[in-house]
């Protein structure tokens, strides 16, 4: 009987010890889970395109940039392949991202229509990839690549835009029309230039004629003034001469009278 009681007591002790151990493990797991869920300063969530949130994603430190400095307008007709090179200047990408293509017929493509969305595979640090898209319409196009969802840890979705790519296809008919229009513009410029030259010549001739007329008027005025001066001076000299002659004659008559006496 005593042996049975001892065995029962030992079994109870074992069960109590096991329960305590399970309780301790449960408390430890609960504490760890609380620590990991409250550490939001360094642990972030991932937002996908549909707006859903999936916990458990770190920012991998990657940063995507476009290396193209700009391209010349594409004047070829038919289907054209747009290309833009994107490079990872940060750390290795841990997950893929998406890139989009925007289009506008006359305005800014960044404010236009999104016509494509594709996936970009993860890039190692310093590696680059070429984004491609086939188009056949005239207009302006632009690529947009999305950065990591937690880029810079500010809760915003960052992106990077490529340079604008202009498609300006010209058919043979359009080329003929453009050349004809350019020729007409050149002819109009030549005609306007000749008209301007004629106007300049007319103005110069008119100025020359005016100067000649002014010179003739000045000469005629000078001649008239000279004639007036001659007319005014001639009578004065004649009167003086007559007075002198009269005085001389009077003197002579007086001398003759004195001699006769």
C-alpha positions in Angstrom: 0.0 0.0 0.0 2.8 2.4 0.9 4.5 1.7 -2.5 1.3 2.6 -4.4 0.9 5.8 -2.5 4.6 6.8 -3.2 4.1 6.0 -6.9 1.0 8.1 -7.1 2.7 11.0 -5.3 5.6 10.9 -7.8 3.3 10.8 -10.8 1.5 13.9 -9.4 4.8 15.7 -9.1 5.8 14.9 -12.6 2.5 16.1 -14.0 2.7 19.3 -12.0 6.3 19.9 -13.3 5.2 19.3 -16.9 2.3 21.8 -16.5 4.7 24.4 -15.0 7.1 23.9 -17.9 4.3 24.2 -20.5 3.2 27.4 -18.7 6.6 28.9 -18.7 7.1 28.1 -22.5 3.7 29.6 -23.2 4.5 32.8 -21.3 7.9 33.1 -23.1 6.3 32.7 -26.6 3.7 35.3 -25.7 6.4 37.8 -24.6 8.4 37.2 -27.8 5.3 37.8 -30.0 4.6 41.0 -28.2 8.1 42.3 -28.6 8.1 41.5 -32.4 4.7 43.1 -33.0 5.5 46.3 -31.1 8.8 46.9 -32.8 7.3 49.0 -35.6 10.3 51.3 -35.8 12.4 48.8 -37.8 9.7 46.4 -39.1 7.4 47.4 -41.9 4.5 46.1 -44.0 4.2 45.6 -47.7 1.5 47.2 -49.8 0.6 45.6 -53.1 -1.2 47.3 -56.0 -4.6 46.3 -54.8 -4.1 48.2 -51.5 -3.8 45.1 -49.3 -1.2 45.0 -46.5 1.0 42.0 -45.9 3.2 42.1 -42.7 6.8 40.9 -42.6 8.7 42.9 -45.3 11.9 44.9 -44.6 13.2 47.7 -46.9 16.0 46.0 -48.8 17.9 49.3 -49.3 17.6 49.2 -53.1 17.2 52.4 -55.2 16.2 52.4 -58.9 17.2 55.2 -61.3 17.0 55.7 -65.1 20.3 56.2 -66.8 19.1 57.6 -70.1 19.7 61.3 -70.6 17.1 61.7 -73.4 16.6 60.4 -76.9 16.0 62.0 -80.2 12.4 61.9 -81.7 11.6 58.7 -83.6 10.4 59.5 -87.1 10.2 56.0 -88.4 6.7 54.6 -89.2 5.2 51.2 -88.1 5.6 49.4 -84.8 8.5 50.9 -82.8 10.1 49.4 -79.6 10.6 52.0 -76.8 13.5 51.3 -74.5 14.7 52.8 -71.2 17.6 51.6 -69.0 17.0 51.4 -65.3 19.8 50.8 -62.7 19.9 49.7 -59.1 22.3 52.1 -57.3 21.4 50.7 -53.8 21.6 47.3 -52.2 20.4 44.1 -53.8 16.7 43.9 -54.4 14.9 41.2 -52.4 11.7 41.2 -54.4 10.4 42.2 -57.8 8.7 45.5 -58.6 6.5 46.9 -61.4 7.1 49.4 -64.2 4.4 51.3 -66.2 4.2 53.1 -69.5 2.3 56.3 -70.0 1.1 58.0 -73.2 -0.1 61.4 -74.3 -0.8 62.5 -77.9 0.1 66.2 -77.4 0.7 66.9 -73.7 2.7 65.6 -70.8 2.7 61.7 -70.8 3.1 61.7 -67.0 -0.4 63.3 -66.8 -1.7 61.2 -69.6 -3.0 57.6 -70.0 -1.4 54.5 -68.4 -1.2 52.0 -71.2 0.9 49.2 -69.7 2.0 47.6 -66.4 4.8 45.0 -66.3 7.0 43.3 -63.8 10.7 44.0 -63.2 12.7 41.2 -61.8 15.0 41.9 -58.8 18.3 43.6 -59.6 21.6 43.1 -57.8 23.5 46.2 -56.6 25.0 48.1 -59.6 23.1 46.0 -62.2 20.7 47.4 -64.8 17.9 46.3 -67.0 16.3 47.5 -70.2 12.6 48.2 -70.1 10.9 47.7 -73.5 7.4 48.4 -74.9 6.1 48.3 -78.5 4.1 51.2 -79.8 2.6 52.4 -83.2 1.0 55.7 -82.4 2.5 59.2 -82.7 2.8 61.0 -79.4 4.9 61.2 -76.2 5.7 58.2 -74.0 7.3 57.8 -70.6 8.3 54.9 -68.3 7.6 54.9 -64.6 9.2 52.4 -62.2 8.1 51.8 -58.6 10.6 51.8 -55.8 10.4 49.3 -52.9 7.1 49.8 -51.0 9.0 50.9 -47.9 11.5 53.1 -49.7 13.0 55.7 -47.3 10.6 54.4 -44.6 8.2 57.4 -44.9 5.1 55.4 -45.7 4.8 56.8 -49.3 5.0 55.0 -52.6 8.1 56.5 -54.4 8.7 56.2 -58.1 11.2 57.2 -60.8 10.3 58.6 -64.3 12.3 58.2 -67.5 12.9 60.9 -70.0 10.1 61.5 -72.6 10.2 59.6 -75.8 8.6 61.2 -78.8 7.2 59.3 -81.8 6.7 61.4 -84.8 6.1 59.1 -87.8 5.9 60.9 -91.2 4.4 59.1 -94.2 5.5 59.9 -97.8 2.5 62.1 -98.2 3.2 64.0 -95.0 6.8 64.4 -96.0 5.8 65.9 -99.4 3.4 68.2 -97.7 6.0 69.3 -95.2 8.6 69.9 -97.9 6.1 71.9 -99.9 5.1 73.9 -96.8 8.8 74.6 -96.1 9.4 75.7 -99.7 6.4 78.0 -99.5 7.7 79.4 -96.2 11.1 80.0 -97.9 9.5 81.8 -100.8 7.4 83.9 -98.5 10.6 84.8 -96.6 12.3 85.7 -99.9 9.4 87.8 -101.0 9.2 89.6 -97.6 12.9 90.2 -97.8 12.7 91.7 -101.3 9.8 93.9 -100.2 11.7 95.1 -97.3 14.7 95.8 -99.6 12.5 97.7 -102.0 11.1 99.7 -99.1 14.6 100.5 -97.9 15.6 101.6 -101.4 12.6 103.7 -101.7 13.2 105.3 -98.3 16.9 105.9 -99.2 15.9 107.4 -102.6 13.3 109.6 -100.9 15.8 110.7 -98.3 18.3 111.5 -101.1 15.7 113.5 -103.0 14.7 115.3 -99.9 18.3 116.2 -99.2 18.8 117.4 -102.8 15.7 119.5 -102.6 16.8 120.9 -99.3 20.2 121.8 -100.8 18.5 123.4 -103.8 16.3 125.4 -101.5 19.2 126.5 -99.4 21.2 127.5 -102.5 18.2 129.4 -103.9 17.7 131.1 -100.5 21.3 132.1 -100.4 21.1 133.5 -103.9 18.0 135.5 -103.1 19.7 136.9 -100.0 22.7 137.9 -102.1 20.6 139.7 -104.7 18.7 141.5 -102.0 22.0 142.7 -100.4 23.3 143.9 -103.8 20.0 145.8 -104.4 20.3 147.4 -101.0 24.0 148.3 -101.3 24.0 149.6 -104.9 21.7 152.6 -104.3 23.7 153.6 -101.2 26.9 153.7 -103.2 25.2 155.7 -106.0 23.9 158.4 -103.6 27.2 158.8 -101.9 28.9 159.2 -105.3 26.4 161.8 -106.4 26.9 163.7 -103.2 30.6 163.7 -103.7 30.2 164.8 -107.4 27.9 167.7 -106.3 30.4 168.7 -103.6 33.2 168.7 -106.1 31.2 170.7 -108.6 30.2 173.2 -106.0 33.8 173.6 -105.0 34.8 174.1 -108.6 32.2 176.7 -109.2 33.2 178.5 -106.0 36.9 178.5 -107.1 35.9 179.8 -110.5 33.9 182.7 -109.1 36.8 183.7 -106.8 39.2 183.7 -109.7 36.9 185.9 -111.8 36.7 188.5 -109.0 
